[in-house]
């Protein structure tokens, strides 16, 4: 560990007197004069009403730059769903839904609505958070507008080398735009390591000796970073749907191609069973062949603004959850019939999960009219800032052309999108932090959850995390598809294994394999099932949402 990294870690592990006095809402754990913690109050009005009614919110000040702890501070907003049974309370469980760029303020209420066991709700105060740069925590902006028609942070599918070159020109413009909208240079301090440091200051502000954590998707990178930088401060760490890294780096992004190959057979089998309804293929093999042919036709002749790359992207979005399969089949059927109006209607239904319009024509406005800020501006901007800052991305376009050529053949469904160039190649600042290295030395307190067929975080990501943590971790592999395991899905074995760990702190003796099950592990009543269904719709688990 270099000196700079040691200084940064030390600041968050044991704050200096000046830092503790100026930044924390409560003195260090054990101080007799410690106050009751943050000043809890009402949550922001833009939070969903159902979540806002259950939660209370507060802010915790942290350094913008951990190299300058006495310099500029920013406010991190947190939320709390407090345990109502003090006798059962074991501590706090901080949550992260993914991204990077996902707001987590409502997540305690969301996970409760999804059916988190009452024993866990009794054992912990669930703590949500808007990470630095996101939502109500010193939000950043690249200035994305509706009229700009930015397609989101998953690169375009590249049919050939020329398409990579075109994407490179676009990516450079986005990087320039983000820099122009960040005159104070705040974006450079948005890193996974800094967010992990923020988490430890939140732990201290809450007056806790230990911090338990649940993170999904990109949240697994954040959890891995925290467990590595602060091994002794972590209590029970659950990382669900793992990137296989402590950042959404280039390798993690390219695994989208592998994930789609793993997941598509589930959709193909579903569609083949319903061929008489959707006419997408009588066998899974025919469905795959027809998918590739449909994408090729659309690349040559788009329907209603949806070309081959856009079609592939929407199918990738739909692969996040079985509940989206019918919507994807409807979209595909409309495109096959060249029915632009119907295709636009079904594409719009997928847009919340996709992170906004992907295929619509740019909005035309009169000359001189004021541009309309995109509702996804902060999410997209935060995603780019953290992703680009966490890793040193290749700047040579040829590197991406070669990768796209390889992955187009290796992962023909989506590889040429996952390997394509992003604005990170042209980002305007170098990383301020070295990549966080997995720490295999430390307490045995990391539970790794992974579906076998996840389009965004394939099973290989869980294997990498398990190997990197060594004896500190156990891997729970679930014979299931889609993105998310604990309460976001409903496998009884995975639910029970995770709940036991959260309540006891004891890892399974060895890695666990959970077979496929049609039985609900949540055992919800009718009202609970309805609340869960509504929550899943609201959360829109897709690559443009908090889930990443």
C-alpha positions as CSV (number, residue, x, y, z in Angstrom):
1,X,0.0,0.0,0.0
2,X,1.6,3.3,-1.0
3,X,1.8,6.3,1.4
4,X,-1.0,8.2,-0.2
5,X,-3.4,5.2,0.1
6,X,-2.3,4.6,3.7
7,X,-3.1,8.2,4.6
8,X,-6.5,8.0,3.0
9,X,-7.4,4.7,4.7
10,X,-6.1,6.1,8.0
11,X,-8.3,9.2,7.8
12,X,-11.4,7.1,7.5
13,X,-10.3,4.5,10.0
14,X,-9.4,6.8,12.8
15,X,-10.2,10.4,12.1
16,X,-7.8,13.1,13.3
17,X,-9.1,15.3,16.1
18,X,-9.7,18.1,13.6
19,X,-11.6,15.9,11.2
20,X,-13.7,14.3,13.9
21,X,-14.6,17.7,15.4
22,X,-15.5,19.3,12.1
23,X,-17.0,16.5,10.1
24,X,-18.8,14.0,12.2
25,X,-22.3,14.4,13.7
26,X,-21.1,12.3,16.6
27,X,-17.7,11.8,18.2
28,X,-15.9,8.5,17.9
29,X,-17.4,5.4,19.3
30,X,-16.8,5.0,23.1
31,X,-16.6,8.8,23.8
32,X,-18.7,9.5,26.9
33,X,-19.9,12.8,25.4
34,X,-21.1,11.1,22.2
35,X,-24.5,12.5,21.0
36,X,-27.3,10.4,19.7
37,X,-26.0,10.7,16.1
38,X,-27.3,12.5,13.0
39,X,-30.2,14.9,13.2
40,X,-32.9,12.7,11.7
41,X,-35.9,14.4,10.1
42,X,-38.3,14.1,7.1
43,X,-37.0,12.8,3.8
44,X,-37.0,14.8,0.6
45,X,-40.3,15.4,-1.1
46,X,-39.2,13.8,-4.3
47,X,-38.9,10.4,-2.7
48,X,-41.8,8.0,-3.4
49,X,-44.6,8.6,-1.0
50,X,-44.7,5.1,0.4
51,X,-41.0,5.2,1.2
52,X,-41.1,8.7,2.6
53,X,-43.8,7.7,5.0
54,X,-41.6,5.0,6.5
55,X,-38.2,6.6,6.6
56,X,-36.3,9.4,8.2
57,X,-33.4,11.2,6.7
58,X,-30.2,13.0,7.8
59,X,-27.0,14.3,6.3
60,X,-23.4,13.4,7.2
61,X,-20.6,15.8,6.2
62,X,-17.5,14.2,4.6
63,X,-14.4,15.6,2.9
64,X,-14.7,16.2,-0.8
65,X,-11.0,15.3,-1.1
66,X,-9.6,12.9,1.5
67,X,-6.1,14.2,0.7
68,X,-7.4,17.5,2.1
69,X,-9.5,16.5,5.1
70,X,-9.7,20.1,6.4
71,X,-10.8,21.4,3.0
72,X,-14.1,21.5,1.3
73,X,-16.8,19.2,2.7
74,X,-19.9,17.8,1.0
75,X,-23.1,16.5,2.6
76,X,-24.1,12.8,2.2
77,X,-27.8,12.1,2.7
78,X,-28.8,8.9,4.4
79,X,-32.1,7.4,5.3
80,X,-33.1,5.0,8.1
81,X,-35.8,2.3,8.6
82,X,-35.2,1.8,12.3
83,X,-35.7,-1.5,14.1
84,X,-38.8,-1.4,16.3
85,X,-37.5,-4.1,18.6
86,X,-34.5,-2.8,20.6
87,X,-34.1,-6.1,22.3
88,X,-33.5,-7.8,18.9
89,X,-31.4,-5.0,17.4
90,X,-27.9,-6.1,16.4
91,X,-26.6,-3.0,14.5
92,X,-27.0,-1.2,11.2
93,X,-27.2,-2.6,7.7
94,X,-26.1,-0.1,5.1
95,X,-27.6,-0.7,1.6
96,X,-26.5,0.1,-1.9
97,X,-28.7,-0.7,-5.0
98,X,-26.0,-0.5,-7.6
99,X,-25.2,1.9,-10.5
100,X,-22.8,3.6,-10.0
101,X,-25.2,6.5,-10.0
102,X,-28.1,4.8,-8.2
103,X,-29.9,6.6,-5.4
104,X,-30.3,4.4,-2.4
105,X,-32.4,6.6,-0.1
106,X,-35.6,4.6,-0.6
107,X,-33.9,1.2,-0.6
108,X,-34.7,0.4,3.1
109,X,-38.4,0.8,2.3
110,X,-38.0,-0.9,-1.1
111,X,-36.4,-4.1,0.4
112,X,-39.1,-4.2,3.1
113,X,-41.7,-4.0,0.4
114,X,-40.0,-6.8,-1.5
115,X,-40.4,-9.1,1.5
116,X,-37.3,-8.8,3.6
117,X,-37.9,-11.1,6.6
118,X,-39.1,-9.4,9.7
119,X,-36.3,-11.0,11.7
120,X,-33.8,-9.0,9.7
121,X,-35.9,-5.8,9.9
122,X,-35.9,-6.3,13.7
123,X,-32.2,-7.0,13.9
124,X,-31.0,-4.0,12.0
125,X,-31.6,-0.3,11.3
126,X,-31.6,-0.4,7.5
127,X,-29.6,2.6,6.3
128,X,-30.0,3.9,2.7
129,X,-27.7,6.4,1.1
130,X,-27.3,8.6,-1.9
131,X,-23.6,8.1,-2.6
132,X,-21.5,11.2,-3.2
133,X,-22.4,12.9,-6.4
134,X,-25.8,11.3,-6.5
135,X,-29.3,12.5,-5.8
136,X,-29.2,14.6,-2.6
137,X,-25.5,14.1,-2.0
138,X,-23.8,17.0,-3.8
139,X,-25.1,15.9,-7.2
140,X,-23.0,16.2,-10.3
141,X,-24.2,17.0,-13.9
142,X,-22.8,16.6,-17.4
143,X,-25.7,18.8,-18.6
144,X,-27.6,16.0,-20.5
145,X,-30.8,17.3,-22.1
146,X,-33.8,15.6,-23.5
147,X,-33.1,17.3,-26.9
148,X,-29.6,15.8,-26.9
149,X,-31.1,12.3,-27.0
150,X,-28.2,10.7,-25.2
151,X,-28.8,6.9,-25.5
152,X,-27.4,6.0,-22.0
153,X,-24.3,4.5,-20.6
154,X,-24.2,1.1,-22.3
155,X,-22.3,1.6,-25.6
156,X,-23.8,1.1,-29.0
157,X,-23.6,-2.3,-30.6
158,X,-20.8,-2.0,-33.2
159,X,-21.5,-3.8,-36.5
160,X,-18.0,-3.1,-37.8
161,X,-14.8,-1.2,-37.2
162,X,-16.3,2.0,-38.7
163,X,-19.1,1.8,-36.0
164,X,-16.4,1.8,-33.3
165,X,-14.8,4.9,-34.9
166,X,-18.2,6.7,-34.9
167,X,-18.8,5.7,-31.3
168,X,-15.4,7.1,-30.4
169,X,-16.3,10.5,-31.9
170,X,-19.5,10.5,-29.9
171,X,-17.7,9.4,-26.7
172,X,-15.2,12.2,-26.9
173,X,-17.9,14.8,-27.2
174,X,-19.6,13.4,-24.0
175,X,-16.3,13.4,-22.1
176,X,-15.8,17.1,-23.2
177,X,-19.3,18.0,-22.2
178,X,-18.9,16.5,-18.7
179,X,-15.7,18.4,-18.1
180,X,-17.3,21.6,-19.3
181,X,-20.1,21.1,-16.8
182,X,-17.7,20.5,-13.9
183,X,-15.8,23.7,-13.5
184,X,-15.0,23.1,-9.8
185,X,-13.5,19.7,-10.5
186,X,-15.8,17.8,-8.1
187,X,-16.3,14.8,-10.4
188,X,-12.7,13.7,-10.1
189,X,-13.4,12.9,-6.4
190,X,-16.2,10.5,-7.2
191,X,-14.5,7.1,-6.8
192,X,-15.6,3.8,-5.2
193,X,-12.8,4.1,-2.7
194,X,-14.0,7.6,-1.6
195,X,-17.6,6.3,-1.3
196,X,-16.2,3.4,0.9
197,X,-14.5,6.1,3.0
198,X,-17.7,8.0,3.3
199,X,-19.4,4.8,4.5
200,X,-16.9,4.5,7.3
201,X,-17.6,8.1,8.4
202,X,-21.3,7.3,8.3
203,X,-20.6,4.3,10.6
204,X,-18.8,6.6,13.0
205,X,-21.6,9.2,12.8
206,X,-24.1,6.5,13.7
207,X,-22.1,5.6,16.7
208,X,-21.4,2.1,15.6
209,X,-18.3,0.0,16.1
210,X,-19.1,-2.2,13.1
211,X,-21.0,-1.7,9.8
212,X,-22.9,-4.5,8.1
213,X,-23.5,-4.0,4.3
214,X,-25.8,-5.3,1.5
215,X,-24.8,-4.3,-2.0
216,X,-26.3,-5.4,-5.3
217,X,-24.7,-5.2,-8.8
218,X,-22.2,-2.3,-8.7
219,X,-22.9,-2.3,-5.0
220,X,-20.8,-5.5,-4.9
221,X,-17.8,-3.5,-6.0
222,X,-18.5,-0.9,-3.2
223,X,-18.9,-3.7,-0.7
224,X,-15.7,-5.4,-1.8
225,X,-13.9,-2.1,-1.5
226,X,-15.2,-1.4,2.0
227,X,-14.3,-5.0,3.1
228,X,-10.9,-4.5,1.7
229,X,-10.1,-1.0,3.0
230,X,-11.8,-1.4,6.4
231,X,-11.7,-5.2,7.2
232,X,-12.0,-4.7,10.9
233,X,-14.9,-2.3,10.7
234,X,-17.1,-4.6,8.6
235,X,-19.5,-6.9,10.4
236,X,-21.6,-8.9,7.9
237,X,-21.0,-8.2,4.2
238,X,-23.4,-9.4,1.6
239,X,-22.5,-8.8,-2.1
240,X,-25.3,-9.8,-4.5
241,X,-24.8,-10.2,-8.3
242,X,-21.0,-9.5,-8.4
243,X,-19.0,-7.6,-11.0
244,X,-15.9,-9.6,-10.0
245,X,-14.0,-6.4,-9.3
246,X,-13.9,-3.5,-6.9
247,X,-15.0,-1.2,-9.7
248,X,-17.1,-1.3,-12.9
249,X,-13.9,-1.7,-14.9
250,X,-13.4,-2.6,-18.6
251,X,-13.4,-6.4,-17.8
252,X,-16.7,-6.1,-15.9
253,X,-18.3,-4.2,-18.7
254,X,-17.2,-6.7,-21.3
255,X,-18.7,-9.5,-19.3
256,X,-22.1,-8.1,-20.3
257,X,-21.5,-10.1,-23.5
258,X,-20.9,-13.3,-21.6
259,X,-23.9,-12.6,-19.4
260,X,-26.3,-12.2,-22.4
261,X,-25.1,-15.5,-23.8
262,X,-25.7,-17.2,-20.4
263,X,-29.2,-15.7,-20.0
264,X,-30.6,-15.7,-23.6
265,X,-31.4,-19.5,-23.5
266,X,-33.9,-18.8,-20.7
267,X,-35.8,-16.4,-23.0
268,X,-35.4,-18.7,-26.0
269,X,-37.0,-21.6,-24.1
270,X,-39.8,-19.3,-22.9
271,X,-40.5,-18.0,-26.4
272,X,-40.3,-21.5,-28.0
273,X,-43.0,-22.7,-25.7
274,X,-45.2,-19.8,-26.9
275,X,-44.4,-19.9,-30.6
276,X,-48.0,-20.1,-31.5
277,X,-48.5,-16.8,-29.8
278,X,-45.4,-14.8,-30.7
279,X,-44.0,-16.8,-33.7
280,X,-40.4,-16.2,-32.7
281,X,-39.3,-19.8,-33.2
282,X,-40.4,-23.4,-32.4
283,X,-37.2,-24.4,-30.7
284,X,-34.7,-22.4,-28.6
285,X,-32.2,-22.8,-31.4
286,X,-34.6,-21.3,-33.9
287,X,-35.4,-18.4,-31.5
288,X,-31.6,-17.6,-31.3
289,X,-31.2,-17.8,-35.1
290,X,-34.2,-15.6,-35.7
291,X,-33.0,-13.1,-33.1
292,X,-29.7,-12.6,-35.0
293,X,-31.5,-12.4,-38.3
294,X,-34.0,-9.8,-37.0
295,X,-31.1,-7.7,-35.6
296,X,-29.4,-7.9,-39.0
297,X,-32.6,-6.8,-40.9
298,X,-33.1,-3.9,-38.5
299,X,-29.5,-2.7,-39.0
300,X,-30.2,-2.5,-42.7
301,X,-33.7,-1.2,-42.4
302,X,-34.8,0.3,-39.0
303,X,-38.4,0.3,-37.9
304,X,-39.6,3.4,-36.2
305,X,-36.0,4.5,-35.3
306,X,-35.2,1.0,-33.8
307,X,-32.1,-0.4,-35.6
308,X,-30.3,-3.6,-34.9
309,X,-28.1,-2.2,-32.1
310,X,-31.1,-0.7,-30.3
311,X,-33.1,-4.0,-30.6
312,X,-30.2,-5.9,-29.1
313,X,-30.1,-3.3,-26.2
314,X,-33.8,-3.7,-25.5
315,X,-33.5,-7.5,-25.4
316,X,-30.6,-7.1,-23.0
317,X,-32.7,-4.9,-20.8
318,X,-35.6,-7.5,-20.8
319,X,-33.1,-10.2,-19.8
320,X,-32.8,-8.7,-16.3
321,X,-36.1,-10.2,-15.2
322,X,-38.4,-13.0,-16.4
323,X,-41.3,-10.6,-15.9
324,X,-40.0,-8.6,-19.0
325,X,-40.0,-11.6,-21.3
326,X,-43.6,-11.0,-22.6
327,X,-42.8,-7.3,-23.2
328,X,-39.7,-8.2,-25.2
329,X,-41.6,-10.7,-27.3
330,X,-44.2,-8.1,-28.1
331,X,-41.5,-5.6,-29.2
332,X,-39.8,-8.3,-31.3
333,X,-43.1,-9.3,-32.9
334,X,-44.0,-5.7,-33.8
335,X,-40.5,-5.2,-35.3
336,X,-40.9,-8.3,-37.4
337,X,-44.2,-7.0,-38.7
338,X,-42.6,-3.6,-39.4
339,X,-45.3,-2.1,-37.2
340,X,-43.5,1.1,-36.1
341,X,-46.4,2.4,-33.9
342,X,-46.6,-0.8,-31.9
343,X,-42.9,-1.2,-31.6
344,X,-42.6,2.4,-30.2
345,X,-45.3,1.5,-27.7
346,X,-43.6,-1.6,-26.4
347,X,-40.1,0.1,-26.4
348,X,-41.5,2.9,-24.2
349,X,-42.6,0.3,-21.7
350,X,-39.0,-0.9,-21.5
351,X,-37.6,2.6,-21.3
352,X,-37.7,3.0,-17.4
353,X,-35.4,0.0,-17.1
354,X,-33.3,1.1,-20.0
355,X,-32.7,4.5,-18.5
356,X,-34.7,6.6,-20.9
357,X,-35.4,6.7,-24.6
358,X,-33.0,4.8,-26.8
359,X,-34.5,4.9,-30.2
360,X,-36.7,8.0,-30.4
361,X,-35.6,10.8,-32.8
362,X,-34.0,13.8,-31.1
363,X,-36.6,16.3,-30.0
364,X,-36.8,19.3,-32.4
365,X,-37.2,22.7,-30.7
366,X,-37.4,26.2,-32.1
367,X,-34.2,28.1,-32.5
368,X,-33.3,29.8,-29.3
369,X,-35.6,27.7,-27.1
370,X,-34.2,26.6,-23.8
371,X,-33.1,22.9,-23.7
372,X,-34.9,20.6,-21.2
373,X,-32.7,18.9,-18.7
374,X,-32.9,15.1,-18.9
375,X,-34.4,13.4,-15.9
376,X,-31.6,10.9,-16.2
377,X,-28.8,13.5,-16.2
378,X,-27.5,12.9,-12.7
379,X,-27.7,9.1,-13.0
380,X,-25.8,9.1,-16.3
381,X,-23.3,11.7,-15.0
382,X,-22.5,9.9,-11.8
383,X,-22.2,6.6,-13.6
384,X,-19.6,8.1,-15.9
385,X,-17.7,9.9,-13.2
386,X,-17.3,6.9,-10.9
387,X,-16.7,4.4,-13.8
388,X,-14.1,6.6,-15.5
389,X,-12.3,7.6,-12.3
390,X,-12.0,4.1,-10.9
391,X,-9.9,2.6,-13.7
392,X,-7.3,3.7,-16.2
393,X,-9.1,3.2,-19.5
394,X,-7.3,2.6,-22.8
395,X,-7.3,5.7,-25.0
396,X,-6.4,4.1,-28.3
397,X,-9.4,3.4,-30.5
398,X,-7.6,0.5,-32.0
399,X,-7.8,-1.3,-28.7
400,X,-11.6,-1.1,-28.8
401,X,-11.8,-2.1,-32.5
402,X,-9.9,-5.3,-31.7
403,X,-11.9,-6.1,-28.6
404,X,-15.2,-5.5,-30.5
405,X,-14.1,-7.8,-33.3
406,X,-13.2,-10.6,-30.8
407,X,-16.4,-10.3,-28.7
408,X,-18.6,-9.9,-31.8
409,X,-17.6,-13.5,-32.7
410,X,-17.2,-14.8,-29.1
411,X,-20.5,-13.3,-27.8
412,X,-22.6,-12.6,-30.9
413,X,-25.7,-11.5,-29.1
414,X,-24.3,-8.5,-27.3
415,X,-20.5,-8.6,-27.2
416,X,-19.9,-5.9,-29.7
417,X,-21.8,-3.5,-27.5
418,X,-20.1,-4.5,-24.2
419,X,-16.6,-4.2,-25.7
420,X,-17.2,-0.8,-27.5
421,X,-15.6,2.4,-26.5
422,X,-17.0,4.7,-23.8
423,X,-16.4,8.3,-22.8
424,X,-13.9,7.0,-20.2
425,X,-11.4,6.7,-23.0
426,X,-11.4,10.5,-23.2
427,X,-12.1,11.4,-19.6
428,X,-10.5,14.7,-18.6
429,X,-8.8,13.7,-15.3
430,X,-6.6,10.8,-14.4
431,X,-7.6,8.5,-11.5
432,X,-7.0,10.1,-8.1
433,X,-7.0,6.6,-6.5
434,X,-5.3,3.4,-7.4
435,X,-7.7,0.5,-7.9
436,X,-8.7,-1.0,-4.6
437,X,-7.2,-4.5,-4.3
438,X,-9.3,-7.3,-2.8
439,X,-8.1,-8.1,0.8
440,X,-8.1,-11.8,1.5
441,X,-6.7,-11.1,5.0
442,X,-9.5,-10.2,7.5
443,X,-12.5,-11.7,9.2
444,X,-14.6,-14.4,7.5
445,X,-17.6,-12.2,6.9
446,X,-18.3,-11.9,3.1
447,X,-21.3,-13.8,1.6
448,X,-21.2,-13.8,-2.2
449,X,-24.6,-14.3,-4.0
450,X,-24.8,-15.1,-7.7
451,X,-27.3,-16.4,-10.1
452,X,-26.0,-18.8,-12.7
453,X,-27.6,-16.9,-15.6
454,X,-27.4,-13.1,-15.0
455,X,-27.1,-10.9,-18.1
456,X,-25.2,-8.0,-16.4
457,X,-23.1,-9.8,-13.8
458,X,-22.6,-13.4,-15.0
459,X,-21.7,-16.2,-12.6
460,X,-18.0,-15.7,-13.4
461,X,-18.1,-12.5,-11.4
462,X,-19.1,-14.3,-8.3
463,X,-16.4,-16.9,-8.8
464,X,-13.8,-14.1,-9.2
465,X,-14.9,-12.4,-6.0
466,X,-14.9,-15.7,-4.1
467,X,-11.4,-16.5,-5.3
468,X,-10.1,-13.0,-4.5
469,X,-11.5,-13.0,-0.9
470,X,-10.2,-16.5,-0.2
471,X,-11.3,-18.0,3.1
472,X,-13.0,-14.7,4.0
473,X,-15.9,-15.6,1.7
474,X,-18.4,-18.2,0.7
475,X,-20.2,-18.3,-2.6
476,X,-23.9,-19.0,-2.9
477,X,-24.7,-20.1,-6.5
478,X,-28.3,-20.1,-7.6
479,X,-29.8,-22.0,-10.5
480,X,-31.7,-19.1,-11.7
481,X,-31.7,-16.3,-14.3
482,X,-32.0,-12.5,-14.0
483,X,-30.3,-9.9,-11.9
484,X,-30.4,-10.0,-8.1
485,X,-30.8,-12.8,-5.6
486,X,-31.7,-11.7,-2.0
487,X,-35.4,-10.6,-1.9
488,X,-35.1,-9.1,-5.4
489,X,-35.5,-12.8,-6.4
490,X,-37.3,-15.5,-4.5
491,X,-35.2,-18.7,-4.2
492,X,-35.9,-20.3,-0.8
493,X,-32.4,-21.7,-0.4
494,X,-30.7,-18.4,-1.2
495,X,-33.1,-16.5,1.0
496,X,-32.6,-18.7,4.0
497,X,-28.8,-18.9,3.6
498,X,-28.5,-15.1,3.5
499,X,-30.9,-14.5,6.3
500,X,-29.1,-17.0,8.6
501,X,-25.9,-15.2,7.9
502,X,-27.3,-11.7,8.6
503,X,-28.8,-12.9,11.9
504,X,-26.0,-15.1,13.1
505,X,-22.9,-13.7,11.5
506,X,-21.7,-17.2,10.7
507,X,-20.9,-18.1,7.1
508,X,-21.8,-21.6,5.7
509,X,-19.1,-24.1,6.3
510,X,-18.6,-24.3,2.5
511,X,-19.9,-22.8,-0.7
512,X,-23.6,-23.4,-1.3
513,X,-25.4,-24.5,-4.5
514,X,-29.2,-23.6,-4.5
515,X,-31.2,-25.5,-7.0
516,X,-34.0,-24.0,-9.1
517,X,-37.3,-23.8,-7.2
518,X,-40.9,-22.9,-8.0
519,X,-41.6,-22.5,-4.3
520,X,-41.6,-19.0,-2.9
521,X,-39.1,-18.5,-0.1
522,X,-40.8,-15.3,1.0
523,X,-44.2,-16.9,2.0
524,X,-46.0,-13.6,1.6
525,X,-49.8,-13.2,2.0
526,X,-51.9,-11.6,-0.8
527,X,-51.2,-8.1,0.4
528,X,-47.5,-8.8,0.6
529,X,-47.4,-10.3,-2.9
530,X,-49.2,-7.2,-4.2
531,X,-46.8,-4.9,-2.5
532,X,-43.8,-6.9,-3.8
533,X,-45.1,-6.8,-7.4
534,X,-45.6,-3.1,-7.2
535,X,-42.1,-2.6,-5.8
536,X,-40.5,-4.6,-8.6
537,X,-42.3,-2.5,-11.2
538,X,-41.3,0.7,-9.6
539,X,-37.7,-0.3,-9.3
540,X,-37.4,-1.2,-13.0
541,X,-34.3,-3.4,-12.7
542,X,-32.4,-2.5,-15.8
543,X,-29.1,-1.1,-17.0
544,X,-30.3,2.5,-16.8
545,X,-31.9,2.1,-13.4
546,X,-30.1,1.8,-10.1
547,X,-29.4,-1.8,-11.0
548,X,-26.1,-2.2,-12.9
